[in-house]
Amino acid sequence: MNERVVLSAEGLVKRWPNGRVALQGASLSIHQNEVLAIVGANGCGKSTLLSILAGLESIDAGTMRFDGVSVRLPRQHGRLSTSDEQALCAYRTRVGLVFQNESLFPHFSVGVNCAIGPRYGAHRGGCLGAREAADRARAALARVGMQDFFAHRVTELSGGQQQRVAIARALANEPEVLLLDEPTSALDPQRTREIGALVRDLASARAMTLVVVTHDLQLTRDIADRVALIHEGRVEFVGKTAAFFSGRDASVARFLDAEQTNESTSRHPSTGEEICRSKPL
């Protein structure tokens, strides 16, 4: 693992308008070309942290740096200067985010969904021509095994296929850091294994830095170089994957015990088979 820090956050605080605190002093450093898994209980602030790292959410306090350069984020009820807004837009082209619910445009084809970023400025090289943007889209779709679906409508795809397209859309912009928010959470067990294998393939390529928010501890064990545990808006543990699963840290041990309990209660009481609460495909 490269020890060079590519993205760091220090003392992030985020309060929602209703007064609820999502993050309270969260700090994290992400190394170049590593795979960092972020875990924690529901509502602990994982997805909020990912949105902030993507430059899509305002903060109340804290700092963020990319390649050692400060990233100015909007403050609650504040606005950035024109130059800071331009710098933030440039930063967003270097960091890709795959949302938990795919967030694809249902009235567009798969190819158009993946070409929008390169065509209209989300690509690090700026706005590309229509043909070059389409070529980037096709190449990204090939990386996730969806090259034959370029002309299909999003509504014609299963949940697992839509998740692949969402990942391809982010890859088409050629980000330096790819953030994935619960890539397997809304899928049945078979599709979960397929997307898990895809994420493992992306991780093994080491072509970019991956940050994966997940509840899937097996996926975490398989792909992560390091694991960050968030509890009530704070990063309570960051360390190598083996150290995390050893459970020697008290906060990690509590989390793993709770997850084991949740896992046992999510199985059928008589057969022991997993109860699927995912959306239909």
GIMOVEN-V434745 format. One record per backbone hydrogen bond with DSSP energy under -0.5 kcal/mol. CO is the residue of the C=O (numbers start at 1). NH is the residue of the N-H. If there is no record, write none. Layout:
co->CO nh->NH
co->CO nh->NH
This chain:
co->4 nh->6
co->4 nh->32
co->6 nh->67
co->7 nh->30
co->8 nh->65
co->9 nh->28
co->10 nh->63
co->12 nh->25
co->12 nh->26
co->13 nh->60
co->13 nh->61
co->14 nh->22
co->14 nh->23
co->16 nh->19
co->20 nh->16
co->20 nh->22
co->23 nh->14
co->26 nh->12
co->28 nh->9
co->30 nh->6
co->30 nh->7
co->31 nh->34
co->32 nh->2
co->34 nh->36
co->34 nh->210
co->35 nh->37
co->35 nh->225
co->35 nh->226
co->36 nh->212
co->37 nh->39
co->37 nh->228
co->38 nh->214
co->39 nh->230
co->41 nh->44
co->44 nh->233
co->45 nh->49
co->46 nh->50
co->47 nh->51
co->48 nh->52
co->49 nh->53
co->50 nh->54
co->51 nh->56
co->51 nh->57
co->52 nh->55
co->59 nh->76
co->61 nh->13
co->63 nh->10
co->64 nh->71
co->65 nh->8
co->66 nh->69
co->69 nh->66
co->70 nh->72
co->71 nh->73
co->74 nh->59
co->75 nh->78
co->81 nh->85
co->82 nh->86
co->83 nh->87
co->84 nh->88
co->85 nh->89
co->86 nh->90
co->87 nh->91
co->88 nh->92
co->89 nh->93
co->90 nh->93
co->91 nh->94
co->91 nh->95
co->94 nh->176
co->94 nh->177
co->96 nh->179
co->97 nh->99
co->98 nh->181
co->99 nh->102
co->101 nh->103
co->104 nh->106
co->105 nh->108
co->106 nh->155
co->108 nh->154
co->109 nh->113
co->110 nh->114
co->111 nh->115
co->112 nh->116
co->114 nh->118
co->115 nh->119
co->116 nh->120
co->117 nh->121
co->117 nh->122
co->117 nh->123
co->118 nh->128
co->123 nh->126
co->129 nh->133
co->130 nh->134
co->131 nh->135
co->132 nh->136
co->133 nh->137
co->134 nh->138
co->135 nh->139
co->136 nh->140
co->137 nh->141
co->138 nh->142
co->139 nh->143
co->140 nh->144
co->141 nh->144
co->141 nh->146
co->142 nh->145
co->146 nh->149
co->147 nh->150
co->149 nh->152
co->150 nh->111
co->152 nh->110
co->153 nh->156
co->154 nh->157
co->158 nh->162
co->159 nh->163
co->160 nh->164
co->161 nh->165
co->162 nh->166
co->163 nh->167
co->164 nh->168
co->165 nh->169
co->166 nh->170
co->167 nh->171
co->168 nh->172
co->170 nh->173
co->170 nh->175
co->171 nh->174
co->173 nh->124
co->176 nh->209
co->177 nh->96
co->177 nh->179
co->178 nh->211
co->179 nh->98
co->179 nh->181
co->180 nh->182
co->180 nh->213
co->182 nh->185
co->184 nh->187
co->188 nh->192
co->189 nh->193
co->190 nh->194
co->191 nh->195
co->192 nh->196
co->193 nh->197
co->194 nh->198
co->195 nh->199
co->196 nh->200
co->197 nh->201
co->198 nh->202
co->199 nh->203
co->200 nh->204
co->201 nh->205
co->202 nh->206
co->202 nh->207
co->203 nh->206
co->209 nh->178
co->210 nh->36
co->211 nh->180
co->211 nh->213
co->212 nh->38
co->212 nh->214
co->213 nh->182
co->215 nh->217
co->216 nh->220
co->217 nh->221
co->218 nh->222
co->219 nh->223
co->220 nh->224
co->225 nh->241
co->226 nh->37
co->227 nh->239
co->228 nh->39
co->228 nh->230
co->229 nh->236
co->229 nh->237
co->231 nh->234
co->233 nh->24
co->234 nh->231
co->234 nh->236
co->237 nh->229
co->239 nh->227
co->240 nh->244
co->241 nh->245
co->242 nh->246
co->243 nh->247
co->243 nh->248
co->244 nh->247
co->249 nh->253
co->250 nh->254
co->251 nh->255
co->252 nh->256
co->253 nh->257
co->254 nh->258
co->255 nh->259
co->256 nh->260
co->257 nh->261
co->258 nh->262
co->259 nh->263
co->260 nh->264
co->261 nh->265
co->262 nh->266
co->263 nh->266
co->264 nh->267
co->266 nh->275
co->268 nh->272
co->273 nh->268
co->274 nh->276
co->275 nh->277
